[in-house]
Amino acid sequence: MSFSPGLASFSRQAWDKVLSKVKKAVVFMDDKCSESLHWSGGASVLLEAGATNIKQFSSFEAGSANEPKAVFIVSTLLKGRTADIIKDIIGLSSFQYCVVFTAVTHTLHLLANNVSAEMEGNPVFEQFKDKLCEWMGNMNYTAEVMHAPLLFAPVSSDLFVSPAFGELFPLLSQDLDKINRGRPDKKKFGGLSDVDMHSLPPELQIQIRALASGLSAVFDLLNTREECFAVGPTSRIIAGELANHPHAKIRRKTAPNKASVVFIDRTLDLTGAVGHHGDSLVEKILSALPQLPGHQSDVLVDMLELTALQRTEDANGIIAPGCLAQPNESAARALWEAMLNTKHKEAVMEVRRHLVEMASKENLPIKMSLGRVTPEQLSSYIQLFKNSWKALESHSGVLQLSLATAQTLQHPSLAKWDTFLAFERLLLQALGDSDLAGVLRQVLPLVKDHSVRTEEDHSPEDLLLLLVYVYSLAGDSRPSRQLEEAEQDMMSALAHALIGGQELSPLLQKMTHCCSSSELTLDKAQAAVVKVFEVLRGISKARAHLKQLRSVYSAGDGVHQATYKPFLKQVLEEIFNPDRPESQDIEHMSAGLTDLLKTGFSMFMKVSRPHPSDHPQLILFVVGGVTPSEVRMVKELVSSHKPSMQVTVLSSRLLKPRDIPELLFATDRLRPNIGV
């Protein structure tokens, strides 16, 4: 079985284990597991398996008096905050039978409890079973605790995200400073590439080991021997952990199938993550529509248009929202794949084609029209289904995707998308004509105090996107007096722009540690901006350790304009190079003595080192998130360079531009939330 269908099968098998236990139970599920299920069949599969109710995993929820059985599904360790929430729910309920599923293996539970050696049985799970009975109030009641690898969500046939690792993001130079603070002078690391697994905080170690363990379980199921490669310091740690996983060592001796896994740090190219040049309908939908609560890779689609309700304040929240994930409807899955894998114009035309075909099939009075697709045209087609319950039910998935498209095309933020794109192109050319200091001078007039800022002007959050775009694009710049002055002017202007507003956005609240604008003083704003620029300088140095792939920018000349060169594209071109040169930046992670000997002998004998293109299957894991346009670019590159190779893209999340400031400036990368 090839990797993509195999990983989809792995996800289904993991959920089948859960489904076997939910009959006549009320189910409590955390957001990460909910998102995984959302793309793997949705809540309906739990209800069809016999679940009586599905509730949020929260201390404010409980079972009713006539619900004696509960199933808890969590992505975290069974200790700390997670254990407290389970205890709270049981305390408010009348359960006599509790089943707990955790996505974290028992081995990692031992590690979290400072037990390094393997033990017989599952003592941590057994202890938690006793606690469950104690909380239920009777040691004779029934409790079960088990592991289920509910880690991967099939967003499309060749794209999988892992909601449990949505906050996992590559480390930057200021994270290195934090690591070095706790080390003696003689043992401080010189660079991020020197950092090893054991020097990381326990929370991050557990998260990385959980990811490696999950991937190893997938390769076990597929009976596949993987060769691990890495580009970037954090990817190097993850790839090394997978390469040396105990199960992997055993599997590699007998597994008949082979695959290459290449881990790539998102921080090596943030220009592609915050830029608006992708020409992707899905990227625009993810940016324009509100996020589905508790989810990272899906949106909330307003379904009011398909009802007889009037658009009033009272109607808000009455109709359940639609979404992009449509795993149970084949026509909707086909449309979603087309939306992901084509450019904006073709995707919109594909939406119209599906609506026309559906309306014709249902004998609805559709008026055919050619030419440009407009949101009004899509809405008129969608409303034809309004009065036919049978048609509405049969084509619900396609209608949700069509509504998402129509609502995005007429969303006010779409004009701002085009404004961003125009300014990014301007900055791209400006970087060729001057240095980073000169580009910052061009951005400076966009920074306006709240008192004079209008809706058309750039907000502080918009400016953070532009600064990330510029610093990642420019790369490692030489320190100079001009750059220092330009940064000081920008920092001062940005600090003043943060204060005096009506309210602070969630991002600004996290960055400034202030709940309201009245708390935010100029001193606090300046302190927050200083940290922002520390991160920006770290971004500019992210590729400094590389030898070949050091730039994502190609300066223009008298004939050609300056261009952005996506890092992911450069990596793939290196992999697919027919000359198969030994890459200096795509590092093979050795797994034991044999590989180390190969590497050693290759220095003075003709022993070929493993190469990512050696095997018929290639898995790209982008650590920190991937954009829809990058997924499309990968497919296009594979079809033009090596169509015989099967390529699957894995990532921690599906990105939109505004996710990046949150991950850079408001997330503790060293201490992720593992539920403790």
N, C-alpha and C positions, 0 to 999 in steps of 0.2 A: 504494500500500500504506500502511495506517495505521501509526502509530509502533510500537505494541506488537508486532504480528506482524513488522514490519520489523526491530525490534531483535533479536527471536528469530532471524530469518533471518540477520541480521548475525553473531550468535554462532555459528550453525551453519556459515556460510561460513568463519569464522575457523578453526573446528576442522577443517573439511574440508581446509583447506590442510595442517594438521598430519597428518591421517589419510592423506593421499596419500604420506607419507614414512615411516610407521611399520612397513611390512611387513618381517617378519623382523628386527625391531629390539628391543632392550631399551630401555624408556623411563624416563628419570629426570625427575621433575616436581616443582616446588616447591609448597608448600601453597596459595598464592594461585591458581595455575593449576589445581591439583587441585580446589579448591572451585568454580571456574568450570565445569570439566568435569562435576563432580558433579551440577550442576543442568541441564546441557546434554546429558545422555545417559549419563553415568557411565563407569566404566572399561571396561564391556563394548564401547563403541564403538571403543576402541583395540584391544582383543583381536580384535573382529570384522574390523578393518582389517588384521590380521596381526601385531600386536605380540606378541612372545614372552614378555615379562615387563614389569611396571610396578613401579618402585622409587622410594623417596623420594630427593629431591635432597639428598644428604648426602655428606660426605667419607668416611663410614664404609660407603658402598655401592660396589659394583663389578659389572662384568659377568663372567660365567664364561668359561672358556677357549674354549668353543664358541659364543660370542656375538660375532661380528665387527662388528656394526653397533649404534650407539647413537643415540637421539634425546633431546636435552635440551630441556625446555620450561620456561622461566623467565619471571617477571613483571618482572624487574629489568634494570638495565644490565649489559652484558657487561664488567665490570671489577671490581676490588677483590675482595670476598669471593665473589661469584658466579663470577668467573673462576677463583679459587683452588679452589673446590669442583669445577668442571668438570675442572681440571687434576688434582686428587687422584683423581677417579673414573677418568679415562683412564689415569693412572699405575698404578692397581691392576688394569687390565683389559688385554685384547688386541684392542682395536678397530682396524679398518682403514677404517671409514667412520663419520663422525660428522656428525649434523645438529643444529644449534642453532636453536631458535625463541625469540625474545624478544618480549615484549609492548610493548617500548619502541622507538619509531621510530628510524630512522637519524639523522634530524635532531636528535633529543634526545641521541643518542650523540655527535654533533658538539658540541652545547652542553656536555655533560658533560666533553668534552675541550677546552673553551675555544675552540672554533672557531665563530664566529658566522655566517659566510657559508655558503650552500649550496655543495656541491661536486658535481662530476659523479660518477656512480656511487655506490657505497657503500664508501668507503675504510676506514671503521672495521670494517665487517663483513669486508672482504677481508683486513685485517690479522689479524682474529681467526681467519679460516680458516687462515692460515699458522701461527698459534699452535697450532691444533688438530692440524695435521699434524706440527708439531714435537713436541707432547706424545705423539702416537701413535708417534713414533719413525721416521717415514718421510715425506718431503715428497711422495712419489708416491701416498700414500693419499688417499682422498676426504674432503673436508670441505665442508659447506654451512652458511651462516649467513643467517638471514632473519627478517623481522618478521612477526608474526601478532597482530592486535589481540584477544587473549584476555582481555578486560576485563570483560565483563558476564555475569551469571548470571541466567537467567530463573526467579525464585522462583515466580512465578505468571503468569497471562496479562497482568496489568497492573502487576506489580511486578518490578523488576530491581535486583539489587545488584551492586556492583563490588568483589570481594574484594581486588583489587590496591590499592584505596584505603581499605581497612578502618580504617587508623589515621589517615586524613586527618580532622582535626577543626578547627572554627573557632577562630581565635585569641582570646585573652582579654587583659585589660589588663596582666597580668604578662608576657605575651609581647611586648607593646608596650614595656615597660620594658627587656627584653632587646635588642630591636631598637634602641632609642634609645641604649643604652650604647655602641654602636659608632659613633655619629654625633656630629659636632661640635654644640655647643650651639645654634648658629643654625639647624641643619638637623634638629633633633629634631622628631618628629611630635607634634602636640597630641592626637590620638586615633587609634583603630584605623581609622576611616574615611579617614584621610589616608594610610595605608600603601599603597604601590604595589608592583607585582610586583618591580621591580628592587631594592627594599630588603629583600626576603626572602632568607634563606640559600639557597645553591644547591640543596640537597636538596629544599626545599619548592618552589622554582621549577620544578624538573624534574618533581616529582609533579603540580603543577597543570597544567603544559604537557602532560604525558602524558594527563591526564584530558580537557583541552580537545581535544587531538589525536584521542583515541578517539571523543569525541562528534561531532567534525567528520566523522570517517570514516563514522559512522552516517548522518549527514545527507547525505553524498555518495552513499551507497548508495541512500537513499530519495529522492534528488533533491528535497530539501526545503530551503527557505529558512527559517531560524529567526530569530525576534526574541528577544533575550536580555534578561532582567530579573533583578534581584537584590534580596534583602532581607538585609542584614547585611554587614559589612566583608569577610569572607573570601569570601562568595558574590559580592561585587562584583568582586573580583580574578579569580575563576574565570570569571564571566560576561563580563568585559572581555576576557579571554584568548580565549574562544571567539568573541566578536563580532569580534575583530580577527585571527582565525586566517587565514593567507594563503589556504588552500583555501576558507574560508567566504566570503571576499570575491569570489572567482571564482564560486562556486556561486550566490551571491545574485543574480547578473546574469541567470541563465537558469533556475534551478530553478522548476518549475511549482507545487509543493506548498508549503504554509506551515504553520508551527507556532510556538507560543510556548514558551519555556523559562524557567522561573522557578527560580532557585537560592535556597535559604533556609538560613540558618545555624541549626544545631541548638541552639547556645548561647542563642538568643533565647527558647527554652522548654525548659528541662531538667526542669520539673515534670512534663511529659507523658512524659518518657523514664524517670524514676525512680519515678513514681507507680504505684499498683496499682489504679487506677480503670477500666482499659480494658475489663473484662469480656470478655476474649479468651482462649479455650482455648489458642491457639497461644502467646500470651505466657506462660501458666502452664507449658506444656510446655517452652519454651526456658529458663525459670527453674528448673524442678524437676529435669529430667534432665541428666545430665552432657554436657558439650559434646563433639561428635565431634572427636577429636584432629586438630589442624591446621585446623579450620573455625571460622568466626565465626557462621554463621547456621543451623547444624544441630546435632542432638543424637544421642546414642548410645542406641539402644533395645535393651533386654535381650530377646533372642529365646529364652531358655532354656525359657520356658513352652510353646513349640511343639515341644519335643523330649522324649525319654524320660529325659534326664539329671536327676539329683537336684541340688538347689541346695546344693552344698558348695563349700568353698574350692578344691578340685581342679578343679571345673567352670568356674571363672572363666577367661575368655579362650579357651575351647575353641570356642564358637559365635560366628561372626561377628555383629557387631551390626547391628541395623536402623537406619533413619534416616527423616527426614521427606521428603527429596527422592525423588520417584518419577516421573521424567520419561518412563519407557517404558511405563507402564500407565495406560490411559485412565480406568478406574474410580477408581484411586488419585488421579490428577490432579484428577478432579471432586470427590472427597472433600476433598482438600487445599484446593482453591479455596473449598469451603463452610466449612471450618474457619477459613480466613483471613477470610472475608467475612461471617461471622455472629457473634452474641454467644455467650458460653460455653454457655448452656443449649441453644440451637438447634444448635450445633456438636456437642455430645455426643449429642443425639438423632439427628443426621445420621450419626454414626459407628455408632450402634446400627442405624439403618435399613439402612446398607450391609451390615453383618454379617448381618442377617436375610435380606436379598435374596440374598446370596451363598450362605448356608447352604441356602436354599430351592432355589436353582438347582442346587446340588450334591447335593440330596436328603439332607441331613444332618438328624438328629433334633432340630430346634430347638424349644424350648418358648417360645412367645410370651408376652411380659409387657409390660404397659403401665405408665404412671406414671413415676416418677423413675428416671433411669438411674444405676446404681451401678457401681463398678469391678468388683465381684464378678460382676454380671450380664454385663458386657462380657467378662470373663475366661472365664466359662462358655461364651459363644458362640465365643470365639476357640479354645478347646480342642477344639471340635467338629472343627476342621480338622486336628488333630494327627495323626490316623491315616490321612489321605488325602493321599498325596504329590501326586496330580494336582490336588486342590483347593488344597493348600498352594502349589504352584508357580503355579497360575493366578491366585491372589488374594494373592500375596506382598505387594504394595504396600499394599493396604487393610489387611491384617493388621498390617503394621508401624505404620501410622498408628493403628490401633485399640489396639495394645499400648502405644504412646506415650501415648494418652489414658488407658487403664486405669492405667498406672503413675503417671501424673501425679495422677489423682484419688485414689489411695491413698498419695501421697507425703507424708511428715511435714511438708515445707515448705509444703504447701498451707494448713495452719492458720496458719502465720506470715504467709502472703500476706493472709489475712483480718485478722490483727492489724495489719499495716501499713496496710491500707485503713481500718480503724477509726480508727487514730491520725492518719492523713493527713486524714481528715474532721474530726477534732477540731482539728487545727492550722489547717485552712482556716477554721473558725469563729472560732478564737482570734485569728487575724490581723485579723479585723474588729472584735474587742472591744479589742484592744491593738495595740502596735507590734511590730517585729521583736524588740526587747529582751524584751518580755513573752512572746513565743512561745519564745525561747531559754530563758527561765526554766522554761517548761513541759517542754521537752525535757531539761533538765539532770538531773532525778531518774532518767532512763533510763540515764544514764552510770554504770556501776558498775565498780569495780576487779575484776580477774580473781579475786581471792580470794573475793569474795562473789557473783560472777556465776554464774547457773545457765543451763541450756540454754534455758529459757523467756525469759530476759532478752535484750536487744538486744546483739549483738556490736559491736565498733568499726566493722566494715564496714556493719552495719545503720544505725548512727548517721550514718555519712557519707551514706547514701542520704537519710535524713530531713533532714539539714542542707542538702543540695543542693536537695531539694524545697522547703524553707522559703525559702532565699535566692533561688531563681529565682522563686518565687511572689511574694515580698515586693517584688522589684524594688529600685530605687535608693532606699535609706533615708537620711534625713538623719543625719549624725554627731551623737551626743549622748553625754553622760557615762554615761547608763543603758545605752546600747547597748555602749559600750566596756567597761563593767564586766561586762555579761552575756557578752560575747565572751571576756573574760579568764577568767571563771569556767568557761565551757565549754571553753576551751583547756586550762586546768589539769586539769580532770576527764578530758578525753579523753586527754591525755598520760599520766596515771596509769593509765587503762584499757588503754593499749597495752602496758604493761610487765608482766612477771611471769607471762605465759602459758606454756603448754607448748610451743607452736610458733607461728611466724608464718605467716600465709597468704601466698600469692604476691604479693597486692596490698600487704600491709604490708611485705613484704621490699623491694619496689621503692620504696615511700614512705620507708622509714627507712634504706635502703641497708644493712640488716643481714640476714644469712642465718639467724640463729637468735635466739631470745628471750634467750639468755644474753649476746649482744652488745649488745642494746638497752638502753641506759642511759636515765635520765630526761631527760638533756640532749638525747640524740638524738631521743627521742620528742617533746620540746617543739619542737625545730627542725622536725621533720616536720609537727607540728600548726600551727606558724606559717605554713608554706607552704600548708597546706590552707585556712587562713582567708584568705590572700591570694587564692587561687583563688575561694573563696566570695564574697569582696567583688567580684571581677571578674565573677562570674556575676550578681550583683545589679545591676551597672551595664551588663549586656549590651544592654539595650533603651533606655538613656539617650539615645542619639543619634536615636532615632525620634521622629516628630512625632505620629502618630496611634496606632500599635499599640504603645503603651508599657507596657501592662499585660495580664497573663493572669489577673488577679484581679478579681472583682466582689464588693464588700462587700455583706453582707446588710442588710436593714432589719427593721422590725417584722413584716413579712409574709413576706419571702423570706429564705432562707438564703444565706450567702456561697457563691459558686461559682467554679470554675476555668474559664477561657475559653481553650481550646487555641489557641495562636498560629497553627497551620496552618489551623484553621477560620476564624480572623479574616482571614487572607490570602485564602482562597478566597472568603469572603463579599464581600470588597473587589473581587476579580476579577469575581465574578458579579453584582455590584450592577447592576440594570437601568439606573440613571441614569448609569452609567459615569463616576463622578467621577475626576478626575486624582489618583491616589494619591501622597501625599507620601513614602511609605516603600517602595513597590515601584518601584525605580529602573530605567528603561530604559537599557541599555548601548548607546551609539551605536557604529556600525561605519563609521567614515570620514566624509568631508566632507559627504555628503548628509544623513546623520542629524544631524550637528552643526548644519547650516544649518536643518534642520527645527526643532530645539530652539531655536535662536536666534530664528527668525521667529515661533515660537509665543508669544514673550514680548510681541510687539506686533501680531501678525496672527492671524487665525483659522485656524491650521494645527493639525490634530489630531495629538497625539503618539501613537506606537504604544501600544496597550493590550493586556494579556495575553489579553483575551477576543476579540481581533480575528480569531483564526484557529480553524479547526475542531479543531485538536489542541493540547492543553496538556500539557507535560511538567513535572512538579515534581521538582526534584532537591534532596533534603534532605541538606545537607553535614554529615556526622557521624553518620548513622544515622537510621532511622525505625522506629517500633514497629508491630506487626501491627494494633493497635487504631486507630492513625492512618491506616493504609492503608484499613481498613474505613470510617472516618469520611470519608475523601476520596471513596470510591465513593458513600456515602450522600448527601453534599452535592452531588455532581455530578448524581446521579439526580433530586434534588429541585429543583435550581436551573437546570441546563442539560443535560438528558439527551442532547441532540444532540451535545454536545462529547465527544471521545475524550480521556480523561485517563490518562496513564501516570505512575507513581511510580518514580523512580530514587533510589538512595541508596548510600552507601558500605557499609552493612551493615544487617542486620535486628537491632534492639536488644532486649535484655532489661535490666531495671533495673540489674543488677550490672555491666554493661559501662561505665556512665557514670563511676563512681569510677576505674576503670582508665584511661579516656581523659582524665580531668581531672587526676588526681593522680599517675599513674605513666607518662605518655606524653610524650615530647618533641615537642610539636606543631610546633615550628619546624624540627626536623631529623628528618623521618621516615626510616624504614629503606628505602633504595632499592637495597640490595644492594651498596653500595660499601664 
